[in-house]
Amino acid sequence: MEGCRRSQNCLATLPADIFSLSEKVDGMSDEKIQLDYIRHSLAHVLASAVLEMFPKASLGVGPVIETGFYYDFLLPRTLTPED
């Protein structure tokens, strides 16, 4: 899982240039607010992907944190590298 640096339990990574903080998001001017907005949106993308793979998964919390975001899931089995 190339690109996963902080955790061995990484599901996916996205190229850094997929989002740009050089343009305003919904009229926001503060870069930190924009970054939090993007991270929040990515948490929803992750939750959607997990539910697609595991329809019976239970979603926990998925807050934005200083270094990104995290999401707690209750899955029917342990994730494997093939996931």
Buried (B, 14 or more C-beta within 10 A) or exposed (E): EEEEEEEEEEBEEEEEEEBEEEEEBEEBEEEEEBBBBBBEBBBEEBBEEBBEEBEEBEBEEBEBEEEEBBBEBEEEEEBEEEE
